[in-house]
Amino acid sequence: MTVLVLTRPTDATADLVIAELNERSVPVCRLDPGDFPEALMVAARIDSDRTSWSSVLRGQHRDVSLADVQSVYYRRPGTPRLHPEMPEEDARWAQAEAQAGFGGLLYSLPCLWVNHPHRNRWASYPPVALAAAVRSGLSVPRTLITNDPGEAREFISALPGQVAAYKALGTTHPSDRNDRPQALWTTQVRSDEIDASVARTAHQFQEWVDKAYEVRLTAVAEQLFAAEIHAGSSASRIDFRADYDSLTYKPCQVPEPTAAGVRTLMATFGLRYVALDFLVNPEGRWYLIDVNPNGQWGFIPDLRAPITHALADLLERPTS
């Protein structure tokens, strides 16, 4: 039986898990759905005598039968890349057909997923995730989602210190000057900085929490791995992703009420893996600010090996 890893050609996080599975002599097939249809072929059949698709994927380096897949590690795969000479209108249609056909075959696999993309997508919407977090017993900062400049000014003016955190509802801007995805970091904003451009789309504003430190909590099935993140620069104090080189880490314990809330949140979305970011104030209260069902974890040195082993265990023995 095979572990299918769906990821881009270069992904250091997937590499850690694949190396661990190889060390254990677990059969692994690494594929990027972005290779379809130019460098990846599929042939799938179903009829009244079969309860699932009989399918073979033929890649550049190896073939795999979907019937042999016991678990899937879904780690930021690419999207189908079409022939560059295809006319734009045809390409839009072909892209949709590729996603529905090839993607649909993969999504139909009746095995363990870490995580199924449909579950990832649902948990990735901040309004859905924050509401589920509150229902799970977790604390979140006061949050406003709006396209009304007046509402934004009123919300910020009522906050302690009259300052809010502006956070993109997605993770990236479509592109920078080099046509690559560009991260949008958290920024501080005051009411007098709100202008009419707020009306042009949805914006998320959160109460600015005076933090002692942040925590990245990574959950693999029932296991929780947490580390304090201490900022060493002004930029990382606002958003730690803006300056990784300044950060220091310290593994920490998770308060039991928070641990119970995290497990309830995972059950709500049907997740077997999730990365969560918390702000911890000087009184020790944990505020959940981000739910990332496909987040990275290799950047925390002391937790890299334990999380790698936990993921490999889950993928190797999906029914245990």
C-alpha positions in Angstrom: 0.0 0.0 0.0 1.2 3.5 -0.9 1.3 6.9 0.7 0.4 9.5 -2.0 2.0 12.9 -1.4 0.4 15.7 -3.5 2.7 18.6 -3.5 4.8 20.9 -5.7 8.2 19.8 -7.1 10.0 21.8 -4.3 8.5 21.8 -0.9 10.8 21.5 2.2 7.9 20.6 4.5 6.8 17.6 2.3 10.4 16.6 1.9 10.7 16.0 5.7 7.8 13.6 5.7 8.8 11.8 2.6 12.3 11.3 3.9 10.9 9.8 7.1 8.6 7.5 5.3 11.5 6.4 3.0 13.6 5.7 6.1 10.8 3.4 7.3 10.6 1.7 3.9 7.0 2.8 3.4 6.1 3.0 -0.3 5.6 6.7 -1.3 4.5 8.3 -4.5 5.0 12.0 -4.9 2.9 13.7 -7.5 2.2 17.3 -8.4 -1.4 17.7 -9.9 0.2 20.7 -11.7 1.8 18.2 -14.0 -1.6 17.3 -15.4 -2.3 17.1 -18.3 1.0 17.8 -20.0 3.2 15.5 -18.0 0.7 13.3 -16.1 -1.9 11.0 -17.6 -4.9 9.3 -16.1 -7.2 6.4 -17.1 -10.1 5.7 -14.8 -13.1 3.4 -15.1 -16.2 2.8 -13.0 -19.4 0.8 -13.6 -22.1 -0.9 -11.6 -19.8 -3.7 -10.5 -17.3 -1.3 -8.9 -17.8 0.7 -5.8 -14.8 3.1 -6.6 -12.8 4.2 -9.6 -10.3 1.8 -11.1 -7.5 4.2 -12.1 -3.9 4.5 -12.9 -1.9 7.7 -12.8 1.1 7.7 -15.1 3.7 10.3 -14.2 7.2 11.2 -15.4 9.0 9.0 -12.9 6.5 6.3 -11.8 2.9 5.0 -12.1 0.5 4.5 -9.3 -2.8 2.7 -9.0 -5.3 4.7 -6.9 -6.5 1.3 -5.5 -3.1 1.0 -3.8 -3.3 4.3 -2.0 -3.8 4.0 1.7 -3.4 7.6 2.7 -2.8 11.0 1.1 -0.7 13.9 2.3 -2.1 17.0 0.7 0.6 19.5 0.9 0.0 22.6 -1.3 -0.1 21.0 -4.7 0.0 23.0 -7.9 -3.0 23.4 -10.2 -3.2 21.9 -13.7 -0.8 23.6 -16.1 -2.2 23.7 -19.6 -0.5 23.9 -23.0 0.9 27.4 -23.4 -0.4 27.7 -26.9 -4.0 27.0 -26.0 -6.3 30.0 -26.6 -7.5 31.8 -23.5 -11.1 30.9 -23.8 -10.3 27.2 -24.4 -7.8 27.3 -21.5 -10.4 28.5 -19.1 -12.7 25.6 -20.1 -9.8 23.1 -20.0 -8.7 24.2 -16.6 -12.2 23.7 -15.2 -12.5 20.3 -16.9 -9.1 19.2 -15.5 -10.0 20.3 -12.0 -13.4 18.5 -12.2 -12.0 15.3 -13.8 -8.5 14.8 -12.5 -9.1 16.6 -9.2 -12.4 14.9 -8.7 -10.8 11.4 -9.1 -8.2 12.2 -6.5 -10.8 13.7 -4.1 -12.9 10.5 -4.4 -10.2 8.4 -2.8 -11.9 6.6 0.2 -8.8 6.7 2.4 -7.2 8.8 5.1 -6.4 12.4 4.0 -4.2 14.9 5.8 -6.3 16.8 5.0 -8.9 16.5 2.4 -8.9 19.7 0.3 -12.6 20.3 0.8 -12.1 20.3 4.6 -9.0 22.5 4.3 -11.0 25.0 2.2 -13.9 25.2 4.6 -11.6 25.7 7.6 -9.5 28.4 5.8 -12.3 30.9 5.7 -11.7 33.2 8.7 -15.4 34.0 9.4 -16.1 30.3 9.5 -13.0 29.4 11.5 -13.4 32.2 14.1 -17.1 31.4 14.7 -16.2 27.7 15.1 -13.4 28.6 17.4 -15.7 30.5 19.7 -18.2 27.7 19.7 -15.3 25.3 20.6 -14.5 27.3 23.7 -11.5 29.2 22.4 -10.9 32.9 23.0 -10.6 35.2 19.9 -9.9 39.0 19.7 -12.9 41.2 19.0 -13.2 41.1 15.2 -15.0 43.2 12.6 -15.4 42.2 8.9 -16.8 45.0 6.9 -16.7 47.1 3.7 -18.3 50.1 5.6 -15.6 52.8 6.4 -17.9 54.3 9.1 -18.3 50.9 10.8 -14.5 50.4 10.7 -13.8 53.8 12.3 -16.4 53.3 15.0 -15.0 49.8 15.8 -11.4 51.0 16.0 -12.3 54.0 18.1 -13.9 51.8 20.7 -10.9 49.6 21.1 -8.3 50.0 23.9 -5.7 52.3 22.6 -7.9 53.0 19.6 -5.7 50.8 17.4 -6.6 47.6 15.5 -4.8 44.9 13.6 -5.7 44.8 9.9 -5.4 41.2 8.6 -6.0 40.0 5.1 -8.8 37.5 4.9 -6.7 35.5 2.4 -3.0 34.8 2.6 -1.5 36.5 -0.4 -2.0 39.3 -2.9 -2.4 38.0 -6.4 1.1 39.1 -7.5 4.0 41.4 -7.0 6.0 43.0 -9.9 7.5 39.6 -10.8 4.0 38.0 -11.0 4.5 35.9 -7.9 2.2 35.6 -4.9 2.9 38.3 -2.3 2.2 37.8 1.4 0.3 40.6 3.1 1.5 41.1 6.7 -0.6 42.2 9.6 -0.5 46.0 10.1 -1.7 48.4 12.8 -4.4 50.8 11.8 -6.1 53.7 13.6 -9.5 55.2 12.8 -8.2 58.3 11.1 -6.4 56.0 8.6 -9.6 54.5 7.3 -10.6 55.9 3.9 -13.2 55.3 1.2 -11.2 52.4 -0.3 -12.5 50.2 2.5 -15.8 50.1 0.6 -14.2 48.3 -2.3 -14.0 44.9 -0.7 -14.2 43.0 2.6 -11.7 43.9 5.3 -10.9 42.3 8.6 -10.0 44.3 11.7 -9.2 42.8 15.0 -8.6 44.1 18.5 -4.9 44.7 19.1 -3.9 42.3 21.8 -0.9 43.4 23.9 1.0 40.2 23.7 3.8 38.7 25.9 4.6 36.3 23.0 2.9 34.2 20.3 2.4 30.5 20.1 2.4 28.3 17.1 0.4 25.2 18.0 0.5 22.3 15.6 -1.9 19.4 16.0 -1.5 16.0 14.4 -4.5 13.8 15.2 -4.7 13.8 19.0 -1.1 15.1 19.5 -0.4 18.7 20.2 3.0 20.4 19.7 3.4 24.0 20.8 6.2 26.6 20.9 6.4 30.1 22.2 7.5 32.6 19.5 9.4 35.6 20.8 9.8 38.5 18.5 13.2 40.2 18.2 12.4 43.1 15.9 9.6 45.7 15.5 8.4 44.0 12.3 8.1 40.5 13.9 6.4 41.9 16.9 3.5 43.0 14.6 3.6 39.9 12.4 6.3 37.2 13.1 6.2 36.1 9.5 7.8 39.4 8.5 11.2 38.6 10.1 11.9 35.0 10.8 15.6 35.7 11.4 14.7 37.7 14.6 12.6 35.0 16.2 13.4 32.7 19.1 11.4 29.7 20.1 10.7 27.7 23.2 8.5 24.6 23.4 5.6 25.0 25.8 2.7 23.2 27.3 -0.9 23.9 26.2 -3.4 24.8 28.9 -6.0 22.1 29.1 -9.0 24.3 28.2 -7.2 25.4 25.1 -6.2 21.9 24.2 -9.8 20.8 24.6 -11.0 23.6 22.4 -8.5 22.8 19.7 -9.6 19.1 19.6 -13.2 20.2 19.3 -12.3 22.6 16.5 -10.5 19.9 14.6 -13.5 17.6 15.0 -15.8 20.3 13.8 -13.9 20.5 10.5 -12.9 16.9 10.3 -9.2 17.8 10.3 -6.3 15.5 11.1 -3.7 18.2 10.9 -3.9 22.0 11.7 -1.5 24.8 12.5 -2.9 27.5 14.8 -1.5 30.8 15.9 -2.3 32.3 19.3 -1.4 35.6 21.0 -0.7 35.2 24.7 -1.2 38.3 26.8 0.8 39.2 29.9 -1.9 37.6 32.1 -1.5 34.3 30.2 -4.7 34.3 28.2 -4.5 32.6 24.8 -6.3 34.3 21.9 -6.6 32.3 18.6 -5.9 34.5 15.6 -5.3 32.1 12.7 -6.4 28.7 11.6 -4.3 27.2 8.9 -5.2 23.6 8.0 -2.2 23.3 5.7 0.3 25.4 7.6 4.1 25.0 7.8 5.8 23.6 10.9 9.4 23.0 10.0 10.6 26.4 11.0 10.6 25.6 14.7 13.8 23.5 15.3 12.8 21.7 18.5 9.4 20.5 17.0 10.6 19.6 13.5 11.4 16.0 14.3 8.5 15.2 16.6 5.9 16.6 14.1 7.6 14.8 11.2 7.4 11.5 13.1 3.7 12.1 14.1 2.7 12.8 10.5 4.6 9.8 9.3 3.0 7.6 11.9 -0.5 8.8 10.9 0.2 8.2 7.1 1.9 4.9 7.6 -0.8 3.4 9.9 -4.1 5.2 9.0 -6.3 2.8 10.7 -4.5 2.6 14.0 
